[in-house]
């Protein structure tokens, strides 16, 4: 029978390398999630701005058609 010698430094380096790769994978997941949240919040902001502009334009149109009653009361 032959005996295989296991180098303890090789085991330690392998474990540390495995932990590093696992931690890096977690960081990548967090980075992708952060990017998705940024894109979603930007889309919500753009949509809110578009809706606000539409409401302002509609309100201006209603004011133009209906007129302003403030001067008639005096």
Long-range contacts (C-beta under 8 A, 24 or more apart in sequence): none
